[in-house]
Amino acid sequence: MIASYKGRKYKIKGKKCVLGDIKEKDLSKFVKWFSDLEVIEHLAADFSNLNLKKEKKWFNETKKTKNLVHFGIYVDKELIGGVSLRDIDLFNERAELGIAIANKDYWGKGIGTEATKLIIDFGFRSLKLNSIYLIVHLKNKSAQKVYEKAGFKKAGILRQHVRHNITDKKEFDDVYVMNVLKKEWKK
């Protein structure tokens, strides 16, 4: 239901994964995954005290958001994470990409790279964007490699831009801003 944008539903098929709807019945998986410190270490969101009620609230609010498209990432019909374009700005033809391969059994298998390429292609072809950007922790070298394989280039550094997710101390991390332009994109 939330893999739609402006009333049109989308399902995107790749060789390793499919991007499609997230079902409400699957939200408990995200609660479990986002309780794992290793999974959330480099995600720039607050997952403290996450529970099914909060996740359902997020899910229902997400369905109403007009400048967002969010897909579940599926391998062999099994949900393993999510990918989105958010803050879609059609005037400036840009959006921010976010992705999480939340099921650790699927890390290091090229699925994140393919899902990233699929949503970039969707953004440029279907949404007619010119630029897709993201932020990534300077310490998250594996994610940087995924994004570079998908065509992103480092555009700058934002200092102490996000709170570190796996500590109770108030620590902040620097992030790279990376983006890919439509004219540079090769699927």
N, C-alpha and C positions, 0 to 999 in steps of 0.2 A: 504494500500500500504506500510506503514512503519512497519507493523507487519510481517516483513520478515527478514531473516538472510541468507546471502550467497545464495541468489536466491530462497530460500524456504519460502513459506508463512505459517503462523501459526495462528490458532484460538484455544484457550484453554477454555474449559468449566468447570466450577465449579458448585456447588449447588446454590450459591447466585449470582454469576457473571460470565461473559464471558470476556475473554481478546481477543481483535481483532483489526482490522484496525481502525485508526482514519481517517476520511474523511476530505477533505479540507473544505467542507461546515460546519463542526463542529467547526472550529477554532474560530469563534466568541464567542462560549461558553467559551473557555479558556480565551479569552480576558476579558470577563465579570468576570469570576471566579477569575482570577489573578489580578483583580482590587480591590478585597475585602481584606482588611488588615488582617482579621481573617483567611482567607484561606492561605495567603502567609507568615504569621508570622514566621513560622519555615522552610520555604523553602530557600535553600541556593542559590538563584539566584536573579538577578536584574530584577524586573518587573516594574520599574519606566518607565513612558511614553510608556507603552505597548499599541499597537494598532494592528488592523487587518493586516496592511501591514507588520509590524515586525513579527507577528505570522506566516504569510504565508512564509516569508523569512526563519524563523526557520524551518518550516515544510519542505520546499524544500531542505534546507541544510541537515536536518535529513535523508531524503531519500537517500542521497549520502554517508552518514557516514557508513563505513564498520564495525566498532567495536561497534555497537549499535543496539539493538532491542527495539522498543518502541510500547507498546500496549495501546489501549484505554480500559478503564474498563466500561463495560456495565451491567446494571441491567434492565431486561425486555426490551431489545433493546434500552435503553436510556443511552447515554454516561454520565458518572458521574466523570471521572477523567482519570488518566494515570499512567502506571507503566513501568519501563524500566530496562534493564541491559545495562550499558554503560561502556566504557573503557574495552571492552571485550579483554582479553589478553589470547590467546589460548596457548602460550608457558608456561606461569605461571598458566594457568587454573583458572583464576579469573575474576571477574567483579564486578562493583559497582551497587547496586540496588537503584533506586529512585522511589518514589510513591507519588501520591497526589490524595486523594479523594476530588475533588474540589467542588462538589455539596454538600453543607452542609446538605441538607435534608437526606443524606446517612451516616452521621457521626454516630458512635456508634452502628452500626448494624452488625458488624463483617465482613463487605465487605473488608475492608483494610487488615484484617488478612487473609481472603481467597485469595485475589489477591496476597498478598505477598507469601503465600504458593504455589500458582500456578506458579508464576514466578521463585521461587526457584527450584521447581521440573523441570520446563522447563530448567533452567540453568544446573542442574546436569544431567538430562537425555538426553536432545537434544544437548546441547553445550559441554557436558562432562567436566564441570568445577569441580574444587576441592574446591574452596572457593568463597563465595559471601559475600561482605562487604557493609557497608553503614555508613553514619555519621548521627547522630541525636543530636539535641540541648539537652543539659543537662536539660533545663527547660521543654522540651516536654515529660512529663511523660506518656501521653496517647499513643504516638507513640512508646515509649520504651516498653510498655506493649504489643502492637501489635507485635513488632519484637521479643520479648521474647517468646510469644505464638507461633510464627512461627519458633522458634529454634535458633534465634540469641543469641550470648553471647557477653557481653561487653569485649572488648579487650584493651581499653585504652582511654585516654582523649587527645584531641588536644586543647590546650589553645588558646583562642581568634582566632579561626580558620575561623569563618564566620561572616560576617557583619549582624547586626540585621536588619531585613527587614521592621520594622514598625516605624522607627524613622528617622528624618532628621539628627539627631546627628550621629557622627561617633562612633557608639558603636559596640563592637564585642562580640560574644558569644562563649563559650566553647562548644565542641561537644564530644560525645562518638563515638568512632569507634567500631562498632559491626560487627561480622561475624558469618557465619555458614559454617561448613565443610561438604563435601559430606558424610564422614564416620559417622557423627552425625545425618544426615538428616533422618527423618521419616516423610512420608507424612501423 
